[in-house]
Amino acid sequence: MHMITMRLVRSPGVLKDLETPSAVLMAQCTPADGVEHVWARSRQGHIDVVFFVLSGCEAEALLAARAVCERALSHEPAFASWRLTD
């Protein structure tokens, strides 16, 4: 199992933080992603996310976590004004 950290930031001018980012992200996971658990904390304009991913290597786990974030950003209205930091 690999622990992958990511950060999402909201666009300037958007005032509302998300209340349940973990649930929204977990809803975007597929069995192929290998994500076992998502922990997320929303704070003043950013969301710190930790993915726990079952994967053969860290690179695959990182790609899976990034794919989940990108799906959420593309398909979840709650994430419409957010972006993934590099």
C-alpha positions in Angstrom: 0.0 0.0 0.0 1.2 3.5 -0.9 0.3 6.8 0.8 0.0 9.6 -1.8 -0.5 13.2 -0.9 -2.0 15.9 -3.1 -3.3 19.4 -2.7 -6.3 21.1 -4.4 -6.6 24.8 -4.4 -9.7 26.9 -5.2 -9.8 29.7 -7.7 -9.4 33.3 -6.5 -12.7 34.9 -5.6 -14.5 31.6 -4.6 -15.4 31.9 -0.9 -16.9 28.5 0.0 -14.7 25.6 1.1 -16.0 22.0 0.6 -17.5 20.3 3.6 -17.0 16.7 2.6 -14.1 16.4 0.2 -13.2 12.9 1.2 -16.7 11.5 0.2 -16.7 13.4 -3.1 -13.3 12.1 -4.0 -14.0 8.5 -2.9 -17.1 8.6 -5.1 -14.9 9.1 -8.1 -12.7 6.0 -7.4 -13.1 2.9 -9.5 -11.9 -0.6 -8.6 -9.0 -0.2 -11.1 -7.7 2.7 -9.1 -6.9 0.5 -6.1 -7.8 3.3 -3.7 -8.6 1.9 -0.3 -9.2 5.1 1.6 -9.2 8.9 1.1 -8.5 11.4 3.9 -9.1 15.1 3.1 -9.2 18.3 5.1 -10.5 21.5 3.7 -8.8 24.7 5.0 -8.9 28.3 3.9 -8.7 27.9 0.1 -7.0 24.5 -0.2 -7.7 20.8 0.4 -5.0 18.5 1.6 -5.7 15.0 0.4 -4.1 11.7 1.3 -4.8 8.6 -0.8 -4.1 5.1 0.4 -3.6 3.0 -2.7 -3.0 -0.6 -3.3 -0.5 -0.7 -6.2 2.6 -2.5 -7.3 4.7 0.6 -7.2 4.6 4.2 -6.0 4.4 5.6 -9.6 1.3 3.7 -10.4 -0.3 4.8 -7.1 0.5 8.4 -7.9 -1.1 8.1 -11.3 -4.2 6.5 -9.8 -4.6 9.3 -7.2 -4.1 11.9 -9.8 -6.7 10.3 -12.0 -9.2 10.3 -9.2 -8.6 14.0 -8.6 -8.9 14.8 -12.3 -12.2 13.0 -12.5 -13.5 14.9 -9.5 -12.4 18.2 -11.0 -14.0 17.3 -14.4 -17.3 15.7 -13.2 -18.2 17.0 -9.7 -19.9 20.4 -9.6 -18.6 20.9 -6.1 -15.0 20.9 -7.6 -15.8 23.3 -10.5 -13.7 26.1 -9.1 -10.8 24.0 -7.8 -7.6 22.8 -9.4 -4.8 20.3 -8.6 -1.4 21.8 -7.7 1.7 20.4 -9.3 
